[in-house]
Amino acid sequence: MIEIEAKRRWEVVFRDGDSWQLGVYVPENESIDDVKILEKHDCPEMFYLVRGRIVLVLSSGDELEEVEMEKGKIYIVECWHNAYRPEGSPGVALVVERPSVKTEYRPISEFKR
């Protein structure tokens, strides 16, 4: 059993070798204005809202989309992304990803709002 505790922004709580890992994620941003970069991995990530509120900031092209996560739904993210907790509200998500992921970064200023 793994207890879900939000100690910091990102914490890996289980890893199956180099196949996959499970992490607890608490976005440090409190609004889209706090988001400075988007990241994109070379493989998909799965996000699942455990409690609170989290808004995913996504882009498959040049435009940004804000998607408020809903409990009971799984979000598979393959595009540019980041996230925030609206007005600093509590927000905790589980994330499943490959441990050896390669990541690219782009300033959010390169995307249209």
Secondary structure per residue as TSV (DSSP state, phi and psi in degrees):
chain	resnum	aa	ss	phi	psi
A	1	M	-	360.0	139.1
A	2	I	-	-120.7	122.4
A	3	E	-	-83.9	133.8
A	4	I	-	-88.0	105.5
A	5	E	-	-119.6	137.3
A	6	A	-	-98.3	85.6
A	7	K	-	-87.1	-32.3
A	8	R	S	-156.9	-177.1
A	9	R	S	-55.2	-46.5
A	10	W	E	-144.8	130.2
A	11	E	E	-145.5	120.7
A	12	V	E	-75.5	126.0
A	13	V	E	-109.5	-14.2
A	14	F	E	-157.8	141.3
A	15	R	E	-138.4	134.0
A	16	D	E	-106.7	81.7
A	17	G	T	53.5	-129.9
A	18	D	T	-104.6	14.9
A	19	S	T	-80.4	-54.2
A	20	W	E	-160.6	161.0
A	21	Q	E	-140.2	153.8
A	22	L	E	-115.6	129.6
A	23	G	E	-130.2	156.3
A	24	V	E	-100.7	127.8
A	25	Y	E	-123.2	127.7
A	26	V	-	-125.9	104.6
A	27	P	-	-56.9	136.5
A	28	E	S	-80.6	-20.0
A	29	N	-	-80.8	146.6
A	30	E	S	-111.5	-6.0
A	31	S	S	-160.9	169.1
A	32	I	G	-64.0	-26.9
A	33	D	G	-66.7	-23.3
A	34	D	G	-79.8	-19.1
A	35	V	-	-75.8	121.6
A	36	K	-	-106.3	-26.7
A	37	I	E	-136.9	155.3
A	38	L	E	-115.2	150.6
A	39	E	E	-123.2	156.7
A	40	K	E	-142.4	132.6
A	41	H	E	-103.3	166.0
A	42	D	S	-88.0	12.5
A	43	C	S	-155.5	160.1
A	44	P	-	-69.2	156.7
A	45	E	E	-122.5	147.6
A	46	M	E	-110.5	128.3
A	47	F	E	-113.5	139.8
A	48	Y	E	-140.1	121.4
A	49	L	E	-73.6	121.8
A	50	V	E	-88.7	-47.6
A	51	R	E	-160.9	159.9
A	52	G	E	80.3	-152.5
A	53	R	-	-128.3	134.4
A	54	I	-	-139.4	135.5
A	55	V	E	-112.2	122.2
A	56	L	E	-81.6	136.3
A	57	V	E	-106.4	114.6
A	58	L	E	-125.3	151.9
A	59	S	E	-153.7	123.9
A	60	S	S	-99.4	-5.0
A	61	G	S	-146.5	-120.8
A	62	D	S	-101.5	-18.5
A	63	E	B	-95.9	145.8
A	64	L	-	-92.0	146.7
A	65	E	E	-130.7	134.6
A	66	E	E	-105.3	123.6
A	67	V	E	-124.0	111.4
A	68	E	E	-76.0	125.7
A	69	M	-	-70.4	147.9
A	70	E	-	-119.5	140.7
A	71	K	T	-61.5	144.7
A	72	G	T	85.1	-1.0
A	73	K	-	-114.5	144.7
A	74	I	E	-103.9	134.2
A	75	Y	E	-114.3	118.6
A	76	I	E	-98.8	119.1
A	77	V	E	-112.1	121.6
A	78	E	-	-123.8	2.5
A	79	C	S	-112.9	-174.4
A	80	W	E	-61.2	139.7
A	81	H	E	-159.5	161.8
A	82	N	E	-163.5	-169.7
A	83	A	E	-159.6	164.5
A	84	Y	E	-148.3	160.6
A	85	R	-	-104.2	109.7
A	86	P	G	-52.7	125.4
A	87	E	G	53.8	28.8
A	88	G	G	74.5	14.1
A	89	S	-	-61.3	157.2
A	90	P	-	-61.7	144.9
A	91	G	E	-163.5	122.2
A	92	V	E	-133.4	132.3
A	93	A	E	-129.2	151.7
A	94	L	E	-94.6	140.7
A	95	V	E	-129.3	131.0
A	96	V	E	-113.1	129.2
A	97	E	E	-152.7	170.5
A	98	R	-	-79.3	135.7
A	99	P	T	-63.9	-34.7
A	100	S	T	-94.9	37.3
A	101	V	-	-66.5	141.4
A	102	K	-	-100.5	136.5
A	103	T	E	-124.6	136.0
A	104	E	E	-107.6	153.2
A	105	Y	E	-128.8	143.2
A	106	R	E	-138.3	141.8
A	107	P	E	-64.0	141.0
A	108	I	G	-62.5	-23.5
A	109	S	G	-62.7	-17.3
A	110	E	G	-81.4	-5.0
A	111	F	S	-110.0	152.2
A	112	K	B	-88.3	135.8
A	113	R	-	-97.9	360.0
